[in-house]
Amino acid sequence: MDQLIRIGVDTSKHIFQLHGVNAVEQPVLRKKLRRREVAGYFAKLAPTVVAIEASTGAHDWARLLSAMGHQVRLIAPQYVKPYVKRGKNDAADAEALCEAMSRPTMRFVLVKTAEQQAALMLAGSRERLIARRTQLGNVIRGYAAEFGLVTAKGTDKIEPLLARLAAAQTVPSLARELFAIHGKEYRQLQAELEVVEAKLMAWHRDDACSRRLAQIPGVGPIGATMLVMKTPDPTSFPSGRHFAAWLGLTPRDHSTAGKTRLGVITRAGDETLRSLLVVGATAVIQQARRGRGHPSPWLVSLLQRKPPKLAAVALANKIARTAWKLMVTGESYNARPAPTTLTRVAVTRSADQSTAMMP
């Protein structure tokens, strides 16, 4: 067999498809392997470059093959799809992986260590528990409204509502029993969430970079831990703008024929991390409208020209670029003092003008 220079591996639950080429780009390997045969096959193979789609289990295979001496490249699925020729099958996907890896401008996903994946699992567990708690809280409020007991939104309103439901004689006994079951499940979710968040805060306190990022207004401990966990190698981005674009916080480009047309943000990248930055930016704007904190002249000027929601996205973009700078340089956040001319009246007036612009 001719010397292989790279191999594309299409992974699945049971069958793996391999496609390899030699130095003159001729296919010399087309092979199907069962999952249990893959490790043994690559152990006998001379070290080469291997491309795998960045999907479930890809990082584990990357670590395993790297330990055997192979150079593993993980590629995002959206970068592989353009190289798939007509038809959709495992062989075409493996060939597309092999072809995509050869492109000099191709972007690769950094292989995560087992410790980094464990940290991401902690963050994912928190997201899942919050989603379940929100869902159950909405269910409790919705059912309670059917019996005339209405309460405001918020996690702190659920326990008082459950107490009112338990004491309400107008509510049928069957409904009270079911509300008691929902309440027990809600408290269990709350307890599990507190345990996970305690582990997350301990991780934050042990990581120097996370502590530095938490100093940025609008980030906080949760946002800082997410930034560090989901960005294991910030130096892979040439600039802060590239990092913000990776998060989907830059405008979508529809330019053609010399005419620049920028649309809404791309919403690419990690949705959770992007939403945390936008929520943090929204909190900063709300504090500025209430006369708290020290809003920058840039933010005050932005609020005079743009609606608050657009300003929040723009501020999230700036926070992302600031975070990238701190992660790359190892510096600490240094807030510049705002001029004394920035009063609450100016901020409130600009926010009111922006609100009037909203439909």
Salt bridges, closest charged atoms under 4 A:
GLU25 OE1 - ARG6 NH2 2.44
ASP60 OD1 - ARG63 NH2 3.70
ASP93 OD2 - LYS88 NZ 2.61
GLU95 OE2 - LYS85 NZ 3.23
GLU99 OE2 - ARG103 NH2 3.47
ASP156 OD2 - LYS157 NZ 3.23
GLU159 OE2 - ARG187 NE 3.17
GLU197 OE2 - ARG126 NE 3.26
ASP270 OD2 - LYS230 NZ 3.21
ASP352 OD1 - ARG289 NH2 4.00
